[in-house]
Amino acid sequence: MENLIALLVAAPLLGAAVLLCGGRALDRVGHLLGTLLAAGSFVIAVVLFSDMLGKSPEDRTFSQHLFSWIPVEGFQADVAFQLDQLSMTFVLLISGVGTLIHIYSIGYMEHDERRRRFFGYLNLFLAAMLLLVLADNYLLLYVGWEGVGLASYLLIGFWQHKPSAATAAKKAFLVNRVGDMGLSIAIMLMFTTFGTFAFGPVLDSVGDTSEGKLTAIGLMLLLAACGKSAQVPLQSWLGDAMEGPTPVSALIHAATMVTAGVYLIVRSGAIFNAAPDAQLVVTIVGAVTLLFGAIVGCAKDDIKKALAGSTMSQIGYMVLAAGLGPIGYVFAIMHLVTHGFFKAGLFLGAGSVMHGMNDEVDMRKYGALRKYMPVTFVTFGLGYLAIIGFPGLSGFFSKDKIIEAAFAKGGTEGWILGSVALLGAAITAFYMTRVMIMTFFGEKRWQPDAEGHEPHPHESPSSMTIPMIVLAVGSVFAGGFFSIGDRFLNWLEPVTGHDHGHAPISAGVVTGATMVCLVIGVGIAWLQYGRREIPVVAPRGSLLTRAARRDLLQDDFNHVVLVRGGEHLTRSLVYVDHTLVDGVVNGTAASVGGLSGRLRKLQNGYVRSYAVSMFGGAAVIVAATLLMRAV
């Protein structure tokens, strides 16, 4: 069975190569070929998963060595794969949800003349992400990491004829390069510290390494995670990434790119466990981001950007849980999987709404769509209930566990983190209820476009609704299925470990508090949007609302601090170069030139001048000698 691991990556990689290099001859069947190869990867994953279930927990790690990539003395880099419970979870999520998004894209991209290329990029994305989670060493993981960055650039900017899409792709690419520097530095530190970058030797040797080195490695890994998972301070690219086709948003936000950072932290858990300072920074980043994204989501009228803020916030929950160490590793991954179902369903539902509304994204121009798009309404509604943590649905089981784990951290830190997580739950209920009301309830508010065409909302074709229905089923049942008999915890514990912590309050009290927060958030949203007429043009709003519409001024901050700061730094360096460096060089040259000009006068070619110089020198020596004797 181990020999099948490489096929998980090879299938979509083959699809990408054929579709991108095959030319227009494949235009008619390219989408089918891409979808078939993505589904083939999922089938292989299911086969490997079935075989893994038949083994005892300690025998569930499969390895496959393909070849030595860089075999030189003192530096050994292999192309080898490791499949264990953690990577198996990601493989199933990536290939399963990725296949559903491929199927959805058949209908969504039906009239795009570059559909074959789009499916080639989707296949490339899946291959890179699968390589990332299957690599058995950090260097090969880095290859997949960069492949995901490349594929995201190509997909976000797929409609590059739109300046906004081209700009968004460049922004995502550049911001992620900042995070990627963190990963590259971490890998260098690992090699200089451990002499290798393979997972096993590195993670087994942390006990023999100084805490300072492990903290440095942990912080660099966190920087990388902040870039890929859009965490503060590298979160600015995520909202603009909505310029890509909606299936891209679902793929990036649900099952692949933004989950890479969470995987990296959990996979490197031994490093963070031995570096408590780095682990604390992880929890702070997660806590800040979950509130940051939730506040941004409250003020967005663009349905996809509201969901983008939601993704940022939910990934913040996962990073917070990962920062709790063994208390939260399992629940970070559990919420990641349930989020993959309901967030993919929400994005595909948003695409379905746009499909029926002439690509309109402004929720203020929606309203009453439940009457015209019943399947979309039901599936989107189930995803909504799951993400706000409605009892019995997936989010209820996974997000509540993270809140419980935050309190179980103990001490003042546990109370602060738990309270932040509860506040995030209330804000989540508010902004997602706002999305539901503005989109599906109330009176219709749509208007003719610039060309005078009025939208005629209608249900999407079955190629789009069937994936939405499947994801809705996962949104309802996945969390409960994982929680029966602690099934998911028992599955991951051999890899991640688990610690119950010291919860100051019972799980029942936490659940009750979460439900109170949910009711408060839904109630405020209903009072503000359900019982009032929604204006087509957004009111000016409070200072916080205006700031949230501009992503809490993150781009303004980046412009002032980084762009303007970079300009001032460059000008300062130029000034120093011109005045100090050039001054020293030019001054030295002038001094040498002046001195040589004066010395040159002594070499005038007249014998009498030389004789006088010799006489004067002899006189000085004689006088000095007599003076010394006299003294």
N, C-alpha and C positions, 0 to 999 in steps of 0.2 A: 504493500500500500504506500510505503514511503516514496516510491518512484512516481506516484501521481502528484506529489506536491508541486513540482515544477510546472505541471500542466495547468494548475490554477492560474499562473501568471502567463503561460505561453498562449493560452486560448485567446484572451482579449488582446494580447500583444500581436498575435498573428492577424487578428481582425484589423487592428490599427495599421499594420504594415500593408495589408492587402487593400484596404479602403483608401488609404492616403496615397498609395503608389499605383493603384490599379487603373486610374484614369476614368474617363466618362463612361467607359463600357460597363461599369458597375453601378451606374446611377440608378437603374431600375431595381436592383436587388441589394444595393449596399446596406440599406437600413435593415433588411431581413438577415443578411449575413452578420452584421454587427450584433444584432439582438440574439441570434442563434449562438454565437461564440460566447457572449456574456452569459447566456443561459447554460451553455456547456460548462463554464467555470463553476456555476452554482451547483450543477449536478455532481461534478467531481467533489465539490465541497461537502455535499450531502453524503456521498459515498465514504469519504474520509471521516466524517463525523460519526457515521454509523459504526465504522470500524473502531473509532476511538471509544465509543460508548461501551463496546464489548470488552474493554481492557480495564484493569484496576487503575485507580487514580495516579499511582506512582509510575505506571507504564504508559501514560498517555502523551508522552513527548516523542514526536517523530522527527527524524533528521534526514536531510538529503544533501549530499555534497555533489555539486556539478563539476567544478573545476577550480584550480588555483588561479586567481585573478592576477595577483602581483606577487610572485614567488621570488623574493630576493632575501639575502642574508639579513636577519634581524627585523624583517618586515614581511609578514605573511598576510595577504588578503585573499579570502576565498569567496567564491559565489556559492553559498550554501544556505539552506533553508531550515527553519525550526518551526514545527507545528505543535503547539501545546494548547491547553484549554483557553488561554488568553487570545492567542493568535487565531484559533479556530472560531472563537466568538466573532472576531472582526471579519474573518473571511466569509462566514455565513451572512453577516449583515451587509458587507460591501457587495458581494456577488448577488445576494437575494434582492435587496432593495435596488441595486444597480440594474438588475435585469428588468424589474418592474418599471424603472424610469426609462429604460430603452424601449419597452413596449409602449409606454405612454408617449414617447417622442415620435413614434411612427405616425400617430395621428396629429400631434401638435406641430410637427415640422413637415407635414405632408406637402405643403405648397412652397417650401423653401427650395430653391434651385440648387443649393449647396448641401442638401441633406446628407448625401454620402459622406462628405467631409465631416459633417457634424457627428455622425455615428463613429467615424474613425477617431475623432477626438475623444468621444465618450469611452471607446474601447481603450485608448491610450491612458485615460484617467484611471480606469479600473485596473489596468495592468500595473501602473505605477503605485497605486494605493495597496494592491495586493503584495507587490514586492516589498513595500515599506513594512507591512505587518508580518511578513513571512521571513524576512532576513534574520540570520542568526548572529549578525554582528552590526555594530553601529555604522561602519563604513558603507556596507551594502544598504542598510536602512537609509543612509544619506542619499544614495542613488535614487531610491524610490521617492524620498522626500523632495528632491529636486525635480523628479519626473512629475510629481503631483503639481508642483509650482508651474512647470511648463504647460501642462495640460490645462490648468486653471486659467492661465494667461490666454491660451488659445480659445477656450470656451467662453470666458467672460467677454472677450473682444470679438466673438464670432461675427456679430453684426458690426464689423469695423467701419462700415460706411457711416455709422452714427458716431460723431465725435465724442459723445458722452461714453459710448461703449469702449472706444479705443483708449480714452483717458482712464476709465475704470480699470481696464486690463493692465495698463502700465502702472497704475497706482498699486494694485494688488501685487504685481510682480516686484515692485521696488520695496514696498513695506515688508514683504516676506523675505526679501534678501537680507534685511536687517536681522530678522530672526534666524535666518540660515547661517549668518556669521556666528551666532551663538552656538549652533550645533557643530559647526566646523571647529570652533575653538575647543568645545567640550571633547570632541574626538581626539584632537591633538593632545589635550591634557591627559586623556585616558591613556594614550599610547606612551607618553613620557612617564606616566605614573605606574601603569600596569604592564607596559610592554606589549599590549594587545588591545584590540577593541571588540573582541568576541564577547557576547553577552555572558556566557558562563564564567570564564576567567575573571572578567571585570567585576561582576556582581559578587563572586565568591571571595574576592580579595579586598573588599571594602573594609573589613575589620582590621586589616594590617596597614591602613592608610590614615594619614593625619586628617583631622576634621576640617582643617583649613582647605586642603586640596579638594576634599569631597564637597565642601560648600561652594567652591569656585566652579566645579564641574556641574553641580546641581543648579546653580544660578544661570549658567550658560544653557543648560538644557531647558530651563524655564523660559529663557529669552526665546529659544527656538519654538517652544510651545505657544508662547504669546503671539508669535507671528502667524503660525498655521491655524491656531484656534481662535484668532481674533480677540485676544484678551488685552486688557489695559497694560501697557500703553501702545500696543501695536494693533488696535482694533479698527483703525480708521478706514481700512479697505473694504470691510464687509458690506456696508450699506451700498456702496457704489457698485459692488459686484452684481447687484440685481439688474444691471444693464444687459447681462447675458440672457439668453432664452430661459424661460421658466424651468425646464427640466434641469438646466445647469444649476440653478438655485437650489433645487431639491437635492441634487447629487452632492453639491458642495456642502450644503448646510445640514444634511441629514445623516448620511452614512459614510462620508469619505473625508474630505479635506479638513474640516474643522474638528474632526475627532482624532486627527493624527497627534495633536499636542497632548491630549488626554492619554492616548496609548503610550506616548514616549515617557510621560511621567510615571505611569503605573508600571511599565516595563522596567524602568530604572528605579523602582521602589527601594531597593536595597541601598542605593546611593543616598536618597532623600531620608531614609530611616536613620542613617548614620550622620546626617548633616541637618540637625534640627533647625538651624537658622535658615537654611534654604527651604526647608519644609514650611516654616512659618511664612516666608515670603510667598510661597505658593498659595497658602490659604488666604492671605491678604489680597493677592491678585484676583483669586476667584471670587471673594466676597465683594470686592469693589466692582468687578465686571458684572456680576449678576444684578446689582442695583443699577449700574450704568446702562446696561442694555435694556433693562425693564423700563427705566425712565424714558429712554429714547423711543421705545416702542409705543409709549403712551401718546406721543404727539405726532406720529407719522400718519398722513392721510393716504400715502402710497401703500397698497396692501402688501406688496412684496417687501418694502422697507420696514413696515411694521413687524413682519415676520422675521426679517433680518435682525432687528433689535431683540426679538424673542430668542433667536438662536444664540446671539451673543450672551444673553442672560442665562439660558439653560446650560451652555457650555461652562459659564461661570460656576454654576452649581456643581458640575462635574469636576472642575479644577479645584474648587473648594474641598470636595470630598476626597480627591486625590491627595491634597495637601494634609489631610488628617492622618495619613499613613495607613497602617493596617486596619484602623477603625473604618476607613472610608473607601479603600481601593475597590472592593467588590461592588459597593453601591454606586461609585462613579461609573463603572462599566455597565451596571444594570440600567442606570438612567440613560447612559449613552445608547443602549440598544432600544429601550422603549422610545426614547426621543427619535431614534432613526425611523420608527414606524409613524408616530403621529406628526413629526415635523415634515417628513417627506409627503405624507398625506395632505398636510395643510398647504404646502407649496404647490403640489399638483392640483389641489382644489383651487388655489389662487389662479393657477394657469388656466383651469377650466372656466373660471369666471371671466378672465381676460379674453379667452377664446369666444365666449358668448357676448362680450361687450366691446367688440372691435378694438381689442388690446388696451382698453382704458384701465388705468391702475388706480385712479383716484376714488377712494371709497365714498367720498361725498357725492359722487355721481352714480352711485349704485342704488341700493334700497329695494326691498321686496323681491329679491331674486330667488327666495325660497319657492315662490310660485312658478317660476320659469325653469329652475334648475334643481329639481327635487333630489336627484342622486348626489349632485355636488353638495347640496345643502346638508344632507344626512351625513355623508362621509366627512365633510369639513367640520360639521357639528360634533361628530364623535372625536375627531382630532382635537377640537377645542376643549371638550370635556376632559380629555386625557391630559392635556398640557396644564390645565388649571388644577389638576389633582382631584377631580370629582371621584367620590368613593366608588371603588370597584373597578375603575379603569386603570390603565397602565401607569399613568403619571402619579396616581395616588400611592401606588406601592413603591415606586422608585424614588420620587422626590421626597416623600415623607421619610424614607430611610436615610436620605442625606441630612435632612433636618435633625433627625434623631441622632445621627452620628456626630453632627456638629455640637450638639449639647453634650454628647458622651465624651467629648474631648476633655471636659472637666475644667474647673477653675474659671477665672474671669474670661479667658480666651474662649472657652466653650459657650459661656452665656452670650458673649458678643457675637460669635459666629452663628449661633443658633438663632438669635434675635434678627440678625441680618437676613438669614435664610427665610425666616417667617415673614419679614417685611417684603422680601422678594416674591413670596407666594401671593401676598395680597395684591401687589402691583401687577403680577402676572394675570391674576383673575380679572383685574380692571381692564388692562389693555386688550386682552383677548376677547372679553365680553364686548368691548367697544368695536372690535373688528367684526364680530358676529352681527351686532345690531346694525352697524352702518352698511354692511354688505347684504344681509338677508332679510332684515325686518324693516318696518316703517313703510313709508310711501316711496314709490319709484322717483328717482331724482335725475335719471340720465337725460342728457341733452344731445342735440345734433353736434357732430364734430365740425371742424373748420370747413369741410366741404359740404356740409348740410346733410350728412348721412346720420340718421338716428339709429342707435343700437337696437337690435332685435334679439334679446337674450334667449338662448336655447341651450338644451342639454348637449354635452359633448358626446362624440362618438364612443363606441364601446371600447376601442383601443385605449382611450383615455380613462373611461370610468371604471373598467375592470381593475387596473392597478390601484385606483383610488379605493375601491371596495376591499381589496386584499389588505391594503395598508390600514384601512379602518378596522378590519378584524384584528390586526395586530395591536392597534391602538387600544382596543377594548380588552383583549384577553392576555396579551403578552406578560404584563406585570403580575397579574394574578397567577398565571402559570409558573412564572419564575419563583414566586413566593411560597408555593405549596411545598411544605416540608423543607423550606430553605434550599430549594433545588438549585437556584443560581449560585447561592453562597457556597454550597458544597461543591459545585462544579469548578469555581475559580479559586477556592481557598488553597489548593495544593500549589498554585503558582503565585498568588498575591499574598497569601497569609490573611489572617483576620484576627482582630482584637475587639472585644465587645466594649471596651472603654469603661468609663465610670459615669453613667448618666445621672445627673442630679434630679431628674424628673422622669416619670414613667413614660413608656411609649404611648399609652392611652392619653395622657395629658398633652403630649406633643401633637398627637393626631387631632385632639379636640381644639387646640390652639390653631392648628393649620386650617381646620374647617371654619373656625371663626374668621380667620383672615380671608379665606375664600369667599365667604358670604359677604363680608364687608366690601371686598373688591368688586364682586358682581353687583352688589347693591348700589354702590356709588356710580358704577358705569351705567346701570339701568336708569338711575335718577337723572344722570347727565345727558344720556343719549337716547334712552328708550322712551322717556316721558316728555321729551322736548323735540321740537322740530330741528332737524339737522340742516344747517345752512349749507348751500352748495359751495360758497366761498368761506374758507376758514376764518374765524374771527382773529383779531390780533393776539389775544391771549395774554397770560401773565409773562413775567420775565423768564420764569423757569420753562414755560411752554415754548416760548420763542427760542430759548437756548436749546431745548430738546429737539425742536424741528431742525436745528442746525447741528444735530448730533452732539449736544452739550459742548459745542465750540471746539471739538477735537481738531478739525481741520484748521480753524483759526489759530489754535495753540501750536499746531505743527508748523504753520506758516510763520508765526512770530518767532517761535523758539528755534526751529530747525532751518527754515528757509532764510528768514531775515537774519537769524543768528549765524547761519552759515555764510551769508553775504558779508556780515560785519567781520566774522573771523577771517574770511578770505582777504578783505580789504586790509585788516590789521596785519596779516602775514605779508601782503604785498608791501605795505608801508615799512614793516621791519626789514624786509628783503632790500628795499630800495635805500632805506636810510642807514640801517645798522650793518647788514651784510655787505651791500655794495659800498657803504662808507668805509668799512674796515678794509675791504679788498682794494678799493680805489685809493684810500689813504696810504695804505702800505706801498702800493705801486708808486704813488707820488713821492713818498718819502725816499724810497730807494732811488727813484729817478733824480730827485734833488741832490741826494748825497752823492750819487755817481757823477752828476754834473759838476759838483764842487771838487770831487776827487780828480776828475778829469783835468782840471786846471793845473794840477801838479805835474801832469805828464805832458809838458809843453814842447819837449824836444830840444831845449837849450841846455848845453853842458854846464854853463855857468850857474844855471838855476839848480841843477842837481848837486853841483859842488857846494853851493851855499847851504842846501838842505843837509848834505852830509856833515858840513862844518857845524851847522846849528845843532844837529843831533849829537855829534861828538861833544860839543860844549855842554849840552844838557846832561849828558852822561857823566862827564868829568865833574860838573858842579854838584850833581847828586851824590857822587862818590865822596867828594870832599866834605859835603854836608853830613853824610852819615858817619864819617870818621870823627868829625868834630863833635858830634853828639855822643 
